[in-house]
Amino acid sequence: MSSTQAPYHRLRPHPALTQHYARPEDKPGFVDNLFDQGAPHYDAIVDWGFLRSGAGYRRWVQQRHGLKPGHRVLDVACGTGLVAMEAAKILGSAENITCLDPSAGMLAVARKKLAATFVQGRAEAIPLADDSFDFLTMGYALRHVSDLDTTFREYARVLKPGGKLLILEVTKPKSQLGRFFFRVYFGQVYPFLSGLLTRSASAKTMMRYYWETMDACVPPESVLAALRGAGLRDVKRTTALGLFSEYTATK
């Protein structure tokens, strides 16, 4: 290790959820299977669950944080391509977008929507070259990686010098009243309706797991510290409605 290189740390986004998997190292396999099973229902669940506002917000936030035509984009944990679809509208096409996800089921859905480049892989070990992208996005999937420090070092590696990072996440409110409504909606109402409307136990489990990871996630201050520890600069967190976090940084 060089004298200028930051020491290595391992920061998990949340403790092991032993009701789903016994050990932290079992998490990737559980998550992959969960999203493979839930992929056919994901778009519909997200659409009504966020009152049909998601697409407009995803496009607006990418524009606001500097995405422009001509940029090469990497969408990490792309899922069914919801963030990438809005990026393509800004860029004019999807030809400069690379979508990365470990779930074959999610990628199969995304491929039907976008003429992008698709790569099956994990955020912690991105199988792409150094200094390749102008803009890197991650939409509501930070809680699903195994190690934030390793993930952020990978982000810094694949971004071009001056490249921009944008991570979107749902964060538990600080106020007691906000946390109460957050718990009721995401912990009870959303999973119940997901199962009821899709008639899929997998969809219900997927959204219940969403709540559990949001509830157990490390605080924003830890995420910001890990981004700085990866060598990124201009690290910031912007909030919307006290619920949505926009983490940004520059290489």
N, C-alpha and C positions, 0 to 999 in steps of 0.2 A: 504494500500500500504506500503510495506517495505521501509526502508530508502535507500536501494540499487536499488530499482526498478525505472526505468526511468519513468517520467511523461507521461501520455497518450496524444497523439496528433492525429488529423485526417488530413491526407494529401490525397486529391483526385488527381488522375493522370492528370486530366484536368477539367476545368469548365464544368458545364452542357451544353450539346449541344442542345439548346432549339428548333432547327429545327427538332429534332428527338424525344425528350421527354421533358416534362415541368419541372420536378424536379429531383434533383440528385437521389432520392430514386426510381425514375422510370427507371433509367438506366439498372439495371439487367434484368428486364423483356424485355426491348427493345433489349438488346444485345443477350439474349437467343433466342428470336424469329428470329433475324437477322441471327444468325449462324445456327439455325435449318433450315431455308429456303435456306441458301447458301451452306450448307454442301455438297450436291451432286456435286457441281461445284468446291469446294475449292482446291482440289489437282491439277487439271488441271490449274487453275488460277495461283497458286503459282509456279508450274513447269515452265511455259513459262514466267511468269512475272519476275522471277529471272534468266532467261536464262539457266535453267536446272542445275544451280550450287548449288541449295539449299541442296540437300541430302549430297553431299560431304562435304560441309561446316559444316552442322549439326553434321556429324560424326567426322570430324577433330577437331572441337572446343570442343566437349565433351572429346575426347581423350587428347587434349592439356591441358585441365583443370583438368585432373586426374581421369576420369571415368575408372574403371578397372573391369575385370571379378571378380565375387564374391560380388560386390556391390549391395545393395538394392537401387533401384531408384524410386523416385516419380516424375512423369512428370505432373506438374500442368498446367491447361488449355491446355490439350494435344491436343485438336482439333481432327483432323483426324489421329493423331498418327505419324506425320512426324518426330518429334524429337525422340520419343520412338522407332521408327523403326531403326533409326541409333544407338541408345543406345543398342538395342538388338544385332546388328551386333558386337558391341564391347564386350558385355557380353557373347555372344555365344547362347543366347536364351532370350525370354521375360519373363521367369518364375519369375524373381526377380524385374519386373517392375510393378508399379502401376500407372495407368493413371487416372487422375482426371479432370473432366470438367463439367460445369453446363448444357451444351447443349446436349440434347438427340440425336439430329440429328448428331452432330459431333461424339459422342461416337458410334453411330450405324455404321458409316463408319470405325472408328478405329477398332472396334471389328472384322471386316472382314479381317484385315491385321495381327493382333497380337494375340498371346496366352498369353496376359498379364492379370492382374487384373484390372477391370474397376470399377470406383466409380463415381457416379454423385454427384457433390458437388462443392462448391465455395472455392476459395483461401482464402477468409476472414474467413472461418469457416470449416477447413479441418476435415472431420469425421474420423480421423485416430489417432492412439495412439502416445504419446510422444516418442521421441528418437527412431524412427523406421527406418530412412533411412540414408544411407551413402552419397547419392548424390541426389540433388533436382534440377530439371530443369524447366524453363518456357520459351517457345519460342514465342516471338512476341505477347504476350498477356498482358503485364504489364498495357497497357493503358485501358484494359477492366475491371479491378477490380474497386471496389467502394472506397477503402481506402488503401493506400500503407502502412501506419503504422500498421494497423491490419493485413494485409496480411503478412508483414515481420515478425511480432511477431509469426504468425502461422508457418511460415517457420522455424524460430528458434526453435519452440516447437517440430516439428515433426522430425527435423534432429537429428541424434545421435551426442554426443560430438565428435568434430573433423570432422563432416560431412561437405560437400561442397555444396554451392549454386551456380548455374549458370543461369543467366537470359539473354536471347538474346533479343535485341530490335533494331528497326530501329529508328535512331535519326536524327532530322533535322540538316543539315550541318550549320556550323557557318558562312561561307563566303556568301556574297551576291550572287555571281554567282552560288554557290552550292545550295543555297536555291531556286534560280530561276528554275534550272533544276529539283530539287526535287519536287517543286510545279507543274511543267508542267507534269512530268511523273506520279507521284503518285496522283496528284489532277485531272488530265484531261485524259492523255493517257491510264493509267492503268484501271481506271473505264470504260472508253468508250470501250476499247477492250474486257474487261471482259464481258460486256453486249453483245457486238457484236458477240463474238465467242461462248458464251454459250447460247445466245438468252434468257437470264434470267435477268429480272429486279432486282431480289433479289441479284444475283451475282454482278451486277453493283452497287447497293446500298451498299452492303457489302464492296466493295473495295473503294467506295467513302467515306464511314465511316472510313475506315482504314486511309485514307489521313487526314480526319478532326481530328481524334484523335492524329495522329503524329504531325500535325501542332500545336495543342493546348496543347500538353503534357508538363508537368513540365520539367525543365532543368535537365541534368544529375546530377548536384550538389545536387539537392533536393532528387533525388533517393538515392544517396550515403549517404546523411545525414540520411535519413529514415532507411536505412540498419543498420547504426551504432546505431541509436536510438533504434532498436529492439534488441540490445545486441550482434549483430554479429561482428566478428573481421576480420582482414585482408581484409577489404572492398576495392575493386578496380574496376576501369572501364578500359577496353582495347577496342580500336577502330580498325576497319578495313575499309579501303577505305573512312574514314571520314564519314561513314554513318551507319555502324553496330556497336552497342555497346554490349560488353560482360561484364556484371556486375557479379562479383564473391565475395564470402564471405565465412567464415568458422564459424561454431558454436564452 
